[in-house]
Amino acid sequence: MFEPTIKDIAKICGVGVSTVSRAINDHPDINSETKEKIMNAIREYGYVPNDSARNLKRVDAKAIAVLVKGIANPFFTSMITVIEQECKKRHYAMELSHIEADENEVDVAQKVVKEKRLRGIIFLGGLFSHSEEKIKKLSVPFVFSTVGSIPENISKKLYSSISVDDRRESARMVNYLIGLGHTKIAILVAEAQEESVGKLRLEGYCDALKVHGIEVNPKLICQTKDELSHFSMENGYLTTKNLLERKEKFTALYAVSDVLAIGARRALYEAGLRVPEDVSLAGYDGLDMADYTVPSLTTMRQPVEEMAKDTTRLLFDVIAKRTKHQHITYEAELLIRESTAKIPE
């Protein structure tokens, strides 16, 4: 795989290495058109300046990067803990980086790989919408773990993936609620407009309603606020308050994550609604804290430890060339607890 050096960029642009260096360091002594040409070439060919000459001696450094979108979600905290433990067992260091919602994860990955001389990358959470050409610029193996939809035009030979079938498992939860007699089911959903796990779980919700001949009511689809962390208790609380203010009737509320459901529980309490007597409440993820809420939360539990261990095992096997890229999908477990109940006849 072509990994350009500063000399390559200089040759491509027809300038000297010192001119490229001045462009990179924003030196005033350079023509603006030349600088723009150089910066465009850097972006096109994926050149990442090496910030420290010491890194040249770290070609054999044993380290991987974990790039996380949605780090506020406790679900990822559990996964990161297990991944770090698995790295230590293999005498690897783990470089953890938080990627903001508006950041380009491939650009961040290229920079981290170059600066830290990493052996591999785990993309954790978020969504991925880049082209095959873009990801081919990554010079190390990588695994998508619990990432939303990955474009179908990207060859599966280029990456590994670890996930739960979020659409199918979300439909299972809604089927369970329908089985309790609920037909007016509201949903709290995050990032529904993008190819994320939130959208997949919303699609599962719609699938289940349609199978049972229940019309999807757009007024019961409640999207979290963009100005807050999408998967947070605060967002669940405020989004549920907005739902209640609209006076749209519902007998069950399904949140696409446990943290949203816990926030929703507070809003329901403040409105004088009992769970599950007045409203059944369900979540998704299977966080430990969901077992200690009052009432305890019905949820779909993802096999966090197994997924985290398989994520690291798979990455290290590909790094060592013991296996080719693989794609593993898990089943979630429906945990029926105190927060859901049948509608009284």
N, C-alpha and C positions, 0 to 999 in steps of 0.2 A: 504494500500500500504506500502510495506517494505521500511522504511527510516532508513538506518543503522546509528548507533552511533559509536564512536571511540572504545567502548567496543566490539561491534559486529565485527569490523575489526580485533581487537586484537584476538578475539576468533577464527575467520576464519583462521587467519594466525598462530595461535598457539604461540602467543607472548604476552607480557604484554602491557598494555596501554601506559606505558612510552616509550616503543620501537616504537610503532606506532607514538607517538608524535615526537620522534626524527627523524623518517623517513620523516614526514610531514614538519618539520622545517629544513630539510637538515643538521642535526647534524652530525659532523664527526665521532662521537663515535657510529657507527652502521655498521654491516657487509653489504657489497654491495649487496650480494644475498638476504639477509633478507629485505633490503630496497626495492629492486626490487619486491620481492614477495608482500610486503605491498602496494606499489604504484599500482601494477597490480590489487590487490583486491579493492583498493579505486576506480579505474576506472571502474572495472567490476560491482561493487555494487552501484556506484553512490554516494559514501560518499563525502560530502562537509564539510571540517573543518569550524567550527564556529569561525570567526575572533574576535568576541567580546562577552564576557560573558553577556554583557548588553542585547544582543539580546534574551537571554533566557527569559527575562521578557517581550518580545514584541510579545508573541504568538497571542494576540488579536489586534495587530497593523492593522489599516485599510489602506492598501496600495496595489497597483497593479504595475506591471512592464510593460513598453512598450519597446520592443526590436526591434530596427529599423535597417534594412539593406537598404542602399541607402539614407542616411539622407541628402545628397546634393540635392536631388530632391525636389523642392518646393511643389510638390503634397503632400508629407508626412508632410511638415510643416503645411499645412492647416488641415490635419487630426489630427495631434498631438494637435493643438490648441483646436479643438473641443473636443477631448478625455479628455484633461485636464479640460476643463470647465465642462464636464459631471461628472468627478470624484469629482470636488469641490462641485457640487450640492448634491452629496451623502456623502460628508464629508470624502472622501478618498484622500490619497496622491498618486501621480503618480511618479514612479521612471523611468526615461528615460535613456536608454542605447543604444549606437551606436555599432552595431556589424560589424566588418570588414568582407570583402568578404571571407577571408580564415578562419574565426573563426567558431567554432561549436556552433550554437545557443542553442542547448539543454544543452551543458555543461555550457554555460554562464547562461542560465535560472536556472539550478540547483544551481549554486553558488549564484546567486542573491536572489533566494527564501530562501535559507538557511541563508544568511547573513542578509537579510532585513525582514524576517518573513512575506512574502507577501501572499495575499489571491488569486491572479490570475495573468495571464500573457496575454499580447497581442503581438503576433508576427506580425510585420508590414513590408510588403515588402519582397523583396528577393525571395528565393526559399527554398524548403524543401525536403530533400532527405534521411531522416533518417528512420530507421526501426520502426515497432510497438513496439518491445522490448525496443528500445531506449527511445521512448517518454513515455512509461509506467513508467519510472523512475521519471517523473515529478509528484510531489505530490499535485499540485494545478490545478484548471481548467484553460484552455487556449483557445484562439481564434486566428485563422489564418485570418488576414485581408489584403486583396490585395496581397496575397502571390501567387506565380506561382503554377504550378501543384503539388499536394500532392500525394505521391505514393498510388496506388489503394489498395495495400495490407494492408493499415492501416485502421482499423475499424473506421467508421464515428461516432461511439458511444463514441470515446475517445476525440473528439475535436469538436469545432464549427468553421465555416468558413463564411467569408463575402467577396464577390468578384463581379466583373463584368465579364461576359463571354467575355474575351479578344479576343479569336479567332473569335467569331461571330461578335463582334462589329468592329474589324479590317477589316473583310470582307465587312461590310457595308460601311466603308469609301472608300475602293478600288472600290466597286461597284458604288459608287457615282462618283468617278473620271472617271471610264470607261463610265458612263452615259454622261459625258461631252465630250466624244470622245477620251479620252486618252487611248492609248494602250501601250505606252512606259513609264512605271511608275517605277521610282527608289524608293528604300526604305532604310531608315536609321534604323538599328536595333541594339539593345543592348543585350548582353548575349544570342545570338541566339543558342549557342551550349549547353545551359543548360535548364532545365525545368523551365524557368522563364516566366514572362509576356511578355518579349521581344520575346521569341520563339513562344509563343501562338499568338502574333500579327503578326509575320512573317508567321505562318501557315495560318492565316486568309487571309493575302495578297495573298498567293499561291492559296488558295481555290477559291478566287474571280476570279483570272486570269484564272484558269482552267475551271470554270463554263462558262466563256465567250469565251473559246477556244483560249486564248492568252497564248503563250508559256512562261514559266518562264525563264527569262534571268539571269543566275547567276551573270553576270557582273553588273547588276543593283541592286544586293543585297549587301548593304554596311554595314559592321559590324563596330561598334565603336571600338576605340582603348582601349586595356586592361590596358594600363599603366595610363589611366585617369579615372576619375569617369564616369561610363558608361552613366549615365543620366545627362549630363551637356551641357551647351551651347558651351563650348570649344570643346567638343568631336563632337558635331553636326557640328561645323564650320570646324574643321580639316578633319573630315570624308567626308564632302561635297567637300572640296578642292581636296581631293584625287580622288573623283568621277569625278570631272570636268577635272582633269589632265589626266584621262584615255580616254577622248574624246568620251565616249559612249553616244549616243544620247538618250535623254529622254525629255518628255514634262511635266511630273508631278513628284514631289518628295514628298513622304509620309514618315514622321518621326514618330517612335513609341512613341514619347513623345513630348510635346510642347517645352520643353527646348532644345531638339535636333533640332526641327524645327526652333527655333529662332536663334540658332547658324548657321544653314544652310542658313537662310535668309541673314546673313552677307556675307557668302562665295559667294552666288549668286550675291549679290550687287557688290562685289569687282570684279567679273568676267564680269560685265556689263550686267547681265541678269535681266530683269524686271519681277516682280511678280505682277499679274499673266499673263501679256502679253506674256512673253517668256516661263515661267515655272510656273505651278500651284503648290502651296505649301500647305501641310496639316499636321496637328499634331494629338496628342491624349492626353487626360487627361482633357482638359477644364480649364486650369489655368487662373486666372484673368488677368495675364499679356498678355495673347494671344489676348485679346480684345483691347489692347492698342499698339500693334505693328503696323508698317506701311508697307504694308497694314495689317489690322486685320486678324488673323489667323483662317482659317477653321479647326475645330477640333471635336473630339468625347469627349463630356463632361461626366465625371463620377460624380455621385451624391455624392460628397465628404462629405457634412454635414450629409446627411442621413446615409451613410455608417459608418461614425465615431460614430454617435449617436447609431446606431444599434449594432456596435461592443461593445461599453461599456455597453449598456442595456443588451445584450445577456450574456456578461461575468458576470455581477452582478446578473442576474437571475439564472445562473448556480451556482454561489458561494452561493446564498441564497437557492438553491435547489427548486426554483420556477418552473424551467423547465429543460428539458434534453438538450443535445447539439443539435444545429440546424445548417442548412446550407442554406444561403441566397444568391441568385444571382440577380443582378440588371441589368437593361438595361441602356445603355449610350444614350446620346442625340447628334445627329449630328447637329452641329452648322455651318451653311454655312455663311461664311464671305467674305472678299474682296480678299483673297489670292488664290482663285481658280476660274477658268473660262473655258468656252467651247473653244475647239480648233476652230479657224476660218475656215469656209468652203472654 
